Amino acid sequence: MDLRQRAEKRVDAKIEFQENLFKYLIVNVIIAIICLLFLQSFWLLFLVMIFWGFDVLDKFFKAYSIKDYREEMIEKEISKMGE
């Protein structure tokens, strides 16, 4: 896999995480308002937060993995040493 394809894959994963996080926040705010106004309890909100939250965390770790961060640090060090 060449450098451009790797970069595209990482960018796509980051965009997917950010979109999923935005949707997660919007939906949870709406459910919280519904729970507060109509249900008088938050069990539905907690269920959505827990199960969808696992998916958000999974996408976060795929997008911002330690391995990628390590690779970026190595590349920066190599470029510094070459100068």
C-alpha positions as CSV (number, residue, x, y, z in Angstrom):
1,M,0.0,0.0,0.0
2,D,1.5,3.3,-1.0
3,L,1.7,6.4,1.1
4,R,-1.4,8.1,-0.4
5,Q,-3.6,5.1,0.1
6,R,-2.6,4.9,3.8
7,A,-3.2,8.6,4.2
8,E,-6.6,8.3,2.6
9,K,-7.5,5.4,4.8
10,R,-6.5,7.3,8.0
11,V,-8.4,10.4,6.9
12,D,-11.5,8.4,6.1
13,A,-11.4,6.7,9.5
14,K,-11.0,10.1,11.3
15,I,-13.9,11.6,9.3
16,E,-16.1,8.6,10.1
17,F,-15.3,8.9,13.8
18,Q,-16.1,12.7,13.8
19,E,-19.4,12.1,12.0
20,N,-20.4,9.3,14.3
21,L,-19.5,11.4,17.4
22,F,-21.6,14.3,16.1
23,K,-24.6,12.1,15.5
24,Y,-24.1,10.5,18.9
25,L,-24.2,13.8,20.6
26,I,-27.2,15.1,18.7
27,V,-29.3,12.0,19.2
28,N,-28.4,11.7,22.9
29,V,-29.4,15.4,23.5
30,I,-32.8,14.7,21.8
31,I,-33.3,11.5,23.8
32,A,-32.4,13.3,27.0
33,I,-35.0,16.0,26.3
34,I,-37.7,13.4,25.5
35,C,-36.8,11.4,28.6
36,L,-37.0,14.6,30.7
37,L,-40.3,15.8,29.3
38,F,-42.2,12.6,28.8
39,L,-40.7,9.6,30.5
40,Q,-39.5,11.1,33.8
41,S,-36.6,8.6,33.7
42,F,-33.4,8.2,31.8
43,W,-33.1,4.4,31.3
44,L,-33.6,4.8,27.5
45,L,-30.8,7.5,27.4
46,F,-28.5,5.3,29.4
47,L,-29.1,2.3,27.1
48,V,-28.4,4.3,23.9
49,M,-25.3,6.0,25.5
50,I,-23.8,2.7,26.5
51,F,-24.4,0.6,23.4
52,W,-23.8,3.4,20.8
53,G,-20.9,4.6,23.0
54,F,-19.1,1.3,22.5
55,D,-19.3,1.9,18.7
56,V,-18.0,5.5,19.1
57,L,-15.1,4.3,21.2
58,D,-14.3,1.6,18.6
59,K,-14.2,4.2,15.8
60,F,-12.1,6.5,17.9
61,F,-9.4,3.8,18.5
62,K,-9.4,2.9,14.8
63,A,-9.0,6.5,13.8
64,Y,-6.5,7.6,16.4
65,S,-4.6,4.5,17.2
66,I,-1.4,4.6,19.1
67,K,0.4,2.8,16.3
68,D,-0.4,5.7,13.9
69,Y,0.7,8.3,16.4
70,R,3.9,6.4,16.9
71,E,4.5,6.3,13.2
72,E,4.0,10.1,13.0
73,M,6.5,10.7,15.8
74,I,9.1,8.5,14.1
75,E,8.6,10.3,10.8
76,K,9.1,13.7,12.6
77,E,12.2,12.5,14.3
78,I,13.6,11.2,11.0
79,S,12.9,14.5,9.3
80,K,14.6,16.4,12.2
81,M,17.7,14.2,12.1
82,G,18.0,14.6,8.3
83,E,18.1,18.4,8.5
